[in-house]
Amino acid sequence: MSESSSSAPAPAGQRSHDPDVLQGTCADTLGLVVAPTTGRFEPATVAGRIRAGDLLGHITGGRGRADEVRSPVDARLKDLLVRPRQLVRRGQALAWLEVSPA
């Protein structure tokens, strides 16, 4: 058998993570904030521009647990994707951000 050609696309799990691939797409400026745990989402009163690390809300759970949800990047908070007090699962998208240019 011969080796595969370098021009053939790599399997999905082996694709390059080159950020230049995203330039010019919505992924170039889109950011999602996801739930770190399962529980009820309690949003903070936040609007407009936010900085990396700003508190966006809490996920409340049993026994008084309240896990912080923070912005991963400098951005503009565009909208929440869940309602206040909605039950969310770990990894579920909570808000979408318009990422600030570098």
Backbone as JSON Lines, residues from 0, in Angstrom:
{"i":0,"aa":"M","n":[0.84,-1.18,0.0],"ca":[0.0,0.0,0.0],"c":[0.88,1.24,0.0]}
{"i":1,"aa":"S","n":[0.42,2.26,-0.68],"ca":[1.17,3.51,-0.7],"c":[0.68,4.43,0.4]}
{"i":2,"aa":"E","n":[1.53,5.4,0.78],"ca":[1.15,6.37,1.8],"c":[0.08,7.3,1.24]}
{"i":3,"aa":"S","n":[-0.74,7.82,2.11],"ca":[-1.79,8.73,1.64],"c":[-1.18,10.06,1.24]}
{"i":4,"aa":"S","n":[-1.79,10.69,0.31],"ca":[-1.34,11.98,-0.22],"c":[-1.51,13.06,0.84]}
{"i":5,"aa":"S","n":[-0.6,14.03,0.88],"ca":[-0.7,15.12,1.85],"c":[-1.82,16.09,1.49]}
{"i":6,"aa":"S","n":[-2.34,16.01,0.27],"ca":[-3.42,16.9,-0.12],"c":[-4.79,16.39,0.33]}
{"i":7,"aa":"A","n":[-4.86,15.14,0.78],"ca":[-6.13,14.6,1.25],"c":[-6.47,15.22,2.6]}
{"i":8,"aa":"P","n":[-7.74,15.52,2.85],"ca":[-8.1,16.12,4.13],"c":[-7.86,15.15,5.27]}
{"i":9,"aa":"A","n":[-7.43,15.69,6.41],"ca":[-7.2,14.87,7.59],"c":[-8.54,14.5,8.19]}
{"i":10,"aa":"P","n":[-8.61,13.35,8.87],"ca":[-9.86,12.99,9.55],"c":[-10.25,14.08,10.53]}
{"i":11,"aa":"A","n":[-11.55,14.2,10.82],"ca":[-12.06,15.29,11.65],"c":[-11.32,15.42,12.97]}
{"i":12,"aa":"G","n":[-10.96,14.35,13.6],"ca":[-10.27,14.39,14.89],"c":[-8.83,14.82,14.78]}
{"i":13,"aa":"Q","n":[-8.28,14.92,13.56],"ca":[-6.88,15.24,13.38],"c":[-6.66,16.53,12.6]}
{"i":14,"aa":"R","n":[-7.68,17.34,12.46],"ca":[-7.55,18.59,11.71],"c":[-6.7,19.58,12.48]}
{"i":15,"aa":"S","n":[-6.03,20.43,11.75],"ca":[-5.2,21.47,12.34],"c":[-6.07,22.45,13.11]}
{"i":16,"aa":"H","n":[-5.52,23.0,14.18],"ca":[-6.22,24.0,14.97],"c":[-5.67,25.38,14.64]}
{"i":17,"aa":"D","n":[-5.39,25.62,13.4],"ca":[-4.84,26.87,12.92],"c":[-5.92,27.94,12.97]}
{"i":18,"aa":"P","n":[-5.73,29.02,13.81],"ca":[-6.77,30.05,13.92],"c":[-7.02,30.8,12.62]}
{"i":19,"aa":"D","n":[-6.07,30.79,11.69],"ca":[-6.27,31.48,10.41],"c":[-7.41,30.86,9.61]}
{"i":20,"aa":"V","n":[-7.72,29.61,9.87],"ca":[-8.8,28.93,9.16],"c":[-10.14,29.62,9.45]}
{"i":21,"aa":"L","n":[-10.27,30.25,10.62],"ca":[-11.54,30.86,11.02],"c":[-11.7,32.3,10.55]}
{"i":22,"aa":"Q","n":[-10.63,32.91,10.05],"ca":[-10.72,34.31,9.62],"c":[-11.76,34.47,8.52]}
{"i":23,"aa":"G","n":[-12.58,35.52,8.68],"ca":[-13.61,35.8,7.69],"c":[-14.9,35.02,7.9]}
{"i":24,"aa":"T","n":[-14.98,34.23,8.98],"ca":[-16.19,33.48,9.29],"c":[-16.82,34.05,10.55]}
{"i":25,"aa":"C","n":[-18.04,33.64,10.86],"ca":[-18.66,34.12,12.09],"c":[-17.89,33.63,13.31]}
{"i":26,"aa":"A","n":[-17.18,32.53,13.21],"ca":[-16.38,32.01,14.32],"c":[-15.22,32.93,14.65]}
{"i":27,"aa":"D","n":[-14.88,33.83,13.73],"ca":[-13.79,34.79,13.94],"c":[-14.16,35.79,15.04]}
{"i":28,"aa":"T","n":[-15.45,36.07,15.25],"ca":[-15.87,37.06,16.23],"c":[-16.91,36.54,17.23]}
{"i":29,"aa":"L","n":[-17.32,35.31,17.11],"ca":[-18.35,34.73,17.97],"c":[-17.72,34.03,19.16]}
{"i":30,"aa":"G","n":[-18.25,34.29,20.34],"ca":[-17.82,33.58,21.54],"c":[-19.05,33.06,22.27]}
{"i":31,"aa":"L","n":[-18.92,31.89,22.86],"ca":[-20.01,31.31,23.64],"c":[-19.53,31.12,25.06]}
{"i":32,"aa":"V","n":[-20.41,31.38,26.0],"ca":[-20.16,31.08,27.4],"c":[-20.99,29.85,27.72]}
{"i":33,"aa":"V","n":[-20.35,28.83,28.28],"ca":[-21.05,27.59,28.57],"c":[-21.09,27.33,30.07]}
{"i":34,"aa":"A","n":[-22.07,26.56,30.47],"ca":[-22.27,26.23,31.88],"c":[-21.14,25.34,32.38]}
{"i":35,"aa":"P","n":[-20.49,25.71,33.5],"ca":[-19.42,24.88,34.05],"c":[-19.96,23.66,34.8]}
{"i":36,"aa":"T","n":[-21.23,23.72,35.23],"ca":[-21.85,22.64,35.98],"c":[-23.34,22.59,35.64]}
{"i":37,"aa":"T","n":[-24.02,21.61,36.21],"ca":[-25.47,21.49,36.04],"c":[-26.16,22.17,37.22]}
{"i":38,"aa":"G","n":[-27.23,22.89,36.93],"ca":[-28.0,23.58,37.97],"c":[-28.88,24.63,37.34]}
{"i":39,"aa":"R","n":[-29.29,25.6,38.15],"ca":[-30.13,26.7,37.65],"c":[-29.26,27.92,37.44]}
{"i":40,"aa":"F","n":[-29.44,28.55,36.26],"ca":[-28.63,29.71,35.89],"c":[-29.23,30.97,36.49]}
{"i":41,"aa":"E","n":[-28.42,31.7,37.25],"ca":[-28.79,32.98,37.83],"c":[-27.9,34.05,37.19]}
{"i":42,"aa":"P","n":[-28.39,34.81,36.2],"ca":[-27.53,35.8,35.55],"c":[-27.24,36.99,36.47]}
{"i":43,"aa":"A","n":[-26.06,37.57,36.3],"ca":[-25.71,38.82,36.95],"c":[-26.27,39.95,36.09]}
{"i":44,"aa":"T","n":[-26.37,41.13,36.64],"ca":[-26.83,42.27,35.87],"c":[-25.64,42.82,35.09]}
{"i":45,"aa":"V","n":[-25.51,42.35,33.86],"ca":[-24.39,42.73,32.99],"c":[-24.95,43.09,31.63]}
{"i":46,"aa":"A","n":[-24.39,44.14,31.04],"ca":[-24.81,44.52,29.69],"c":[-23.63,45.19,28.99]}
{"i":47,"aa":"G","n":[-23.65,45.13,27.68],"ca":[-22.62,45.82,26.9],"c":[-21.26,45.17,26.98]}
{"i":48,"aa":"R","n":[-20.2,46.0,27.07],"ca":[-18.82,45.52,27.05],"c":[-18.47,44.85,28.35]}
{"i":49,"aa":"I","n":[-17.78,43.73,28.24],"ca":[-17.3,43.01,29.41],"c":[-15.83,42.65,29.2]}
{"i":50,"aa":"R","n":[-15.14,42.4,30.28],"ca":[-13.72,42.04,30.22],"c":[-13.57,40.58,30.62]}
{"i":51,"aa":"A","n":[-12.49,39.98,30.17],"ca":[-12.2,38.6,30.55],"c":[-12.22,38.5,32.07]}
{"i":52,"aa":"G","n":[-12.94,37.53,32.58],"ca":[-13.03,37.32,34.02],"c":[-14.21,37.97,34.69]}
{"i":53,"aa":"D","n":[-14.95,38.84,33.96],"ca":[-16.13,39.47,34.55],"c":[-17.19,38.41,34.89]}
{"i":54,"aa":"L","n":[-17.86,38.6,36.01],"ca":[-18.91,37.69,36.45],"c":[-20.16,37.87,35.59]}
{"i":55,"aa":"L","n":[-20.63,36.78,35.0],"ca":[-21.85,36.81,34.18],"c":[-23.04,36.2,34.9]}
{"i":56,"aa":"G","n":[-22.77,35.45,35.97],"ca":[-23.85,34.83,36.73],"c":[-23.34,33.67,37.54]}
{"i":57,"aa":"H","n":[-24.29,32.89,38.05],"ca":[-23.98,31.71,38.85],"c":[-24.84,30.54,38.39]}
{"i":58,"aa":"I","n":[-24.32,29.35,38.58],"ca":[-25.12,28.13,38.43],"c":[-25.34,27.63,39.85]}
{"i":59,"aa":"T","n":[-26.6,27.64,40.29],"ca":[-26.9,27.19,41.65],"c":[-27.35,25.74,41.63]}
{"i":60,"aa":"G","n":[-26.95,25.03,42.67],"ca":[-27.29,23.61,42.76],"c":[-27.64,23.24,44.19]}
{"i":61,"aa":"G","n":[-27.67,21.96,44.45],"ca":[-28.01,21.47,45.77],"c":[-27.0,21.87,46.83]}
{"i":62,"aa":"R","n":[-27.46,21.85,48.08],"ca":[-26.62,22.13,49.25],"c":[-25.98,23.51,49.21]}
{"i":63,"aa":"G","n":[-26.68,24.47,48.6],"ca":[-26.19,25.84,48.59],"c":[-25.05,26.13,47.63]}
{"i":64,"aa":"R","n":[-24.77,25.2,46.74],"ca":[-23.67,25.39,45.78],"c":[-24.02,26.51,44.8]}
{"i":65,"aa":"A","n":[-23.02,27.36,44.5],"ca":[-23.19,28.43,43.5],"c":[-21.87,28.57,42.75]}
{"i":66,"aa":"D","n":[-21.8,28.01,41.56],"ca":[-20.59,28.06,40.74],"c":[-20.62,29.31,39.86]}
{"i":67,"aa":"E","n":[-19.51,30.05,39.86],"ca":[-19.44,31.28,39.08],"c":[-19.36,30.98,37.58]}
{"i":68,"aa":"V","n":[-19.99,31.85,36.79],"ca":[-19.88,31.83,35.34],"c":[-19.21,33.15,34.96]}
{"i":69,"aa":"R","n":[-18.03,33.08,34.36],"ca":[-17.25,34.27,34.03],"c":[-16.97,34.32,32.54]}
{"i":70,"aa":"S","n":[-16.76,35.52,32.03],"ca":[-16.43,35.7,30.62],"c":[-15.02,35.19,30.37]}
{"i":71,"aa":"P","n":[-14.83,34.39,29.33],"ca":[-13.49,33.9,29.02],"c":[-12.64,34.93,28.27]}
{"i":72,"aa":"V","n":[-13.27,35.98,27.71],"ca":[-12.56,36.95,26.86],"c":[-13.16,38.33,27.0]}
{"i":73,"aa":"D","n":[-12.4,39.36,26.55],"ca":[-12.96,40.71,26.39],"c":[-13.96,40.65,25.24]}
{"i":74,"aa":"A","n":[-15.14,41.19,25.44],"ca":[-16.18,41.06,24.4],"c":[-17.34,42.0,24.7]}
{"i":75,"aa":"R","n":[-18.33,41.91,23.85],"ca":[-19.62,42.58,24.08],"c":[-20.64,41.46,24.28]}
{"i":76,"aa":"L","n":[-21.34,41.52,25.42],"ca":[-22.38,40.54,25.69],"c":[-23.55,40.84,24.76]}
{"i":77,"aa":"K","n":[-23.83,39.94,23.85],"ca":[-24.9,40.16,22.87],"c":[-26.25,39.72,23.41]}
{"i":78,"aa":"D","n":[-26.33,38.54,24.01],"ca":[-27.61,38.07,24.51],"c":[-27.42,36.8,25.33]}
{"i":79,"aa":"L","n":[-28.4,36.55,26.22],"ca":[-28.45,35.28,26.94],"c":[-29.18,34.27,26.07]}
{"i":80,"aa":"L","n":[-28.8,33.03,26.19],"ca":[-29.42,31.96,25.41],"c":[-30.35,31.1,26.27]}
{"i":81,"aa":"V","n":[-30.42,31.43,27.56],"ca":[-31.32,30.73,28.49],"c":[-32.03,31.78,29.34]}
{"i":82,"aa":"R","n":[-33.14,31.38,29.94],"ca":[-33.89,32.28,30.82],"c":[-33.32,32.24,32.24]}
{"i":83,"aa":"P","n":[-33.47,33.31,33.0],"ca":[-33.06,33.27,34.41],"c":[-33.77,32.12,35.14]}
{"i":84,"aa":"R","n":[-33.05,31.46,36.0],"ca":[-33.53,30.31,36.8],"c":[-33.78,29.06,35.96]}
{"i":85,"aa":"Q","n":[-33.44,29.07,34.68],"ca":[-33.63,27.88,33.85],"c":[-32.62,26.81,34.27]}
{"i":86,"aa":"L","n":[-33.06,25.56,34.3],"ca":[-32.18,24.44,34.58],"c":[-31.28,24.21,33.36]}
{"i":87,"aa":"V","n":[-29.98,24.2,33.58],"ca":[-29.03,24.0,32.48],"c":[-28.11,22.83,32.82]}
{"i":88,"aa":"R","n":[-27.51,22.28,31.79],"ca":[-26.57,21.16,31.95],"c":[-25.14,21.63,31.7]}
{"i":89,"aa":"R","n":[-24.22,20.96,32.3],"ca":[-22.8,21.28,32.09],"c":[-22.5,21.27,30.59]}
{"i":90,"aa":"G","n":[-21.85,22.34,30.11],"ca":[-21.49,22.45,28.7],"c":[-22.53,23.13,27.83]}
{"i":91,"aa":"Q","n":[-23.72,23.4,28.38],"ca":[-24.78,24.06,27.62],"c":[-24.43,25.53,27.41]}
{"i":92,"aa":"A","n":[-24.67,26.06,26.22],"ca":[-24.41,27.46,25.94],"c":[-25.37,28.34,26.73]}
{"i":93,"aa":"L","n":[-24.8,29.38,27.4],"ca":[-25.61,30.28,28.22],"c":[-25.75,31.66,27.6]}
{"i":94,"aa":"A","n":[-24.69,32.12,26.93],"ca":[-24.69,33.48,26.36],"c":[-23.79,33.5,25.15]}
{"i":95,"aa":"W","n":[-24.05,34.46,24.26],"ca":[-23.16,34.64,23.12],"c":[-22.52,36.01,23.19]}
{"i":96,"aa":"L","n":[-21.27,36.04,22.77],"ca":[-20.44,37.23,22.86],"c":[-19.94,37.62,21.48]}
{"i":97,"aa":"E","n":[-19.78,38.93,21.29],"ca":[-19.09,39.43,20.11],"c":[-17.67,39.75,20.6]}
{"i":98,"aa":"V","n":[-16.72,38.96,20.15],"ca":[-15.35,39.05,20.66],"c":[-14.68,40.32,20.13]}
{"i":99,"aa":"S","n":[-13.99,41.01,21.03],"ca":[-13.25,42.22,20.67],"c":[-12.09,41.86,19.77]}
{"i":100,"aa":"P","n":[-11.8,42.71,18.79],"ca":[-10.63,42.44,17.95],"c":[-9.36,42.54,18.77]}
{"i":101,"aa":"A","n":[-8.36,41.75,18.37],"ca":[-7.08,41.72,19.11],"c":[-6.31,43.01,18.96]}
